[in-house]
């Protein structure tokens, strides 16, 4: 079959459900042939050198195994890539688009999917898909309560953990209420990234989980009628701690790395990150003192998955699918989980791996500040994306413009 | 090439140049205005409902006007106090390196210097302050935008000073100042009354550019400016980076407002100019010698120079140190260990980035120089002097905030399939490089003494001979300076590179800004150092070449 025809056929099928495994393997061979020699432009946030190095390494693997060249387009914000695809759609450019692959999740995914900016479904037809722990890690197929429907493929799990300097904090708080007490007792030593920053809004959602009467409501879209009463405890909590935050809440760090820098500079004593392995990795890199440790809250902390998606007009769709599949490879996943590399949690079901592949994970050292999977506690599901948008907006109206 | 062809090409040059300014800006603006106006102006309505609007507007105006006024006054004070004195030559040598610092690098250096966890606090702690951990003080991102104003002054003062130095020899200061002195005027009064009016006439365009830039800067305001709310232009970028279409409409409306604000501020400035001119005339008629001004002004000028050069220098030294720092805890004054790891890690990637930066920068600068000189030559040959309207068009890319018209340009590039090539990015840079090159060059070029041409013509020299053998060589200094300015502008471009390059063209600046959102001072330091190297080299050449060319021509050395 002609390569173009094969691909067109792939794109036109809702899924390969009707194809036998053998036929699927043949189609994948077609994709591999198509991908060979392609250059895939992966638009991914470029603010962390460790992640950048990891993507470079992925590129080497892709070249070595499949003859695919990977170009990491470093973004300051994922929305830049969304804006680019949107601009191309508005300009009527339905093929040969600049973006082949996007690191994405949450509201960006919801926005792209609802505006028809994504190619798919493709994820569940990738050869490595059966290894994904769909049952044990529901976040791999549910992105902020929105079913992914195969329009994006997971590649890493993240969970909110708190970080503290053991030299300054002896008994870290275990609940949101205790955190407030600690903040009031230690003025100026805690803050959070300014919403609508991703991590800052995640922190607000974590507080919401802790103070809301019925957190189960978070799994449904915001209900206008009840909203004000439902979130009132969140604003009360913030009103209480704000005077005791870093800079009396008259300024906030702008993103996760800026928050991490405050801990590194000793300006804050308790911090948090969306990566259980971050503290260990930063200690290893000499950026954090080796007295830093991590903790989670009783009842669990919010967790989600990172995905890759392919725009509807990607110029190198086959290459992009090859990269998405490569990201699910056990060797790649084990490397991502290595605290010395990234410390990201794997999306794979370790039980489904071969003994050899499972050994790769068993061999990993946790790192001095990283909690064991058992100590990490339960993972709370991301609330529906409308909560994120709404509380970020309201936060800005309440605190985002100086009085 | 025959004379006729040259003549025809020259006639076309102004049209081509203006077209390069107007078409992209107009297309981009249309692309901005459309979403702002759609749905019956829903974007404007939402903007008006945004609670931070008044404050964001006030911040843009306040930091923009404040920093521009301060930079201009200090420029005048430094020139008045030191022109013609030995210390002046030392100052001169400071300007080029200061000027070549990219805005983002300067802001980051300054931020690390003055932050509560910054170098100054580390140097005096715990000995003088008793601080074992950084004090909880709001110095950076202060609500009034004072750090931002300081940062802007530190960057704009060297720019205005350089522009003034380029123009100064054309004002006849060498003759006027001694006359004022023999009449008993103090240095300051003599300079302000006799030289400033002629100097300001040539400095006006750079001052307007500074004002428009200061009001709309995004990178410096993100690093140093307030955040609750930020300045209007930063807020536009924040809205633009939200995924929802509604916030894009607000961003478009805010971009239109920002454009109007810049126009209003320029009008205000223009009015103040008239008032200042009247005050100056009145002072001159009083005939007071005002010698008492000299000493305090000299002190002020010296302090300002020391603070500006010192803060930029120390900030960059801090970044340089971070680029080789191992563990560096507060309140240690110096890192516990030094390592080249960050450099070794990033060098392989940098070779590629560096070459892309250079290709784009050199192409845009060269094209800008050729077009500018062709326009200026058409001016004298065909008397095609730009009218006020044509000049206003040339200003467009400097007055219209980048964020206002770049998204529209991006759509245009995508539609024509020109996105993501080095040539397209160079073309986009040209839109911003060209005005700066023209503004830098037109003053000194026009102020060239036309009697030299007349004398040459009476001796039988042809038009083109006069151009190639007299005017161009005599203008070597200004041309190279304009080229260096152009290269510095190109190297510093972030949004055009990102949007028009489709992310496929990576320059040192796009890399540095992507990293700066990650706050890793070590890598930022390494990138800032490399980002410095290109423009620094260009300004070095602009200073060194005329000095070598004119080593036997004392009178020519002022034109640098």
Interface residues (C-beta under 8 A of the other chain):
Chain A: X41 X43 X46 X47 X48 X49 X53 X56 X71 X73 X74 X75 X76 X77 X79 X80 X81 X82 X83 X84 X87 X88 X90 X91 X92 X93 X96 X98 X99 X107 X108 X110 X111 X112 X115 X187 X188 X194 X196 X246 X247 X248 X250 X251 X252 X254 X255 X257 X258 X260 X261 X265 X266 X267 X286 X287 X289 X389 X396 X397 X399 X400 X401 X402
Chain B: X51 X52 X55 X116 X117 X133 X134 X136 X137 X138 X140 X141 X142 X143 X222 X226 X227 X228 X229 X238 X240 X241 X242 X243 X244 X245 X248 X326 X327 X329 X330 X345 X346 X349 X407 X410 X411 X412 X414 X415 X417 X419 X420 X498 X499 X502 X503 X504 X506 X510 X511 X513 X514 X515 X517 X518 X519 X520 X521 X523
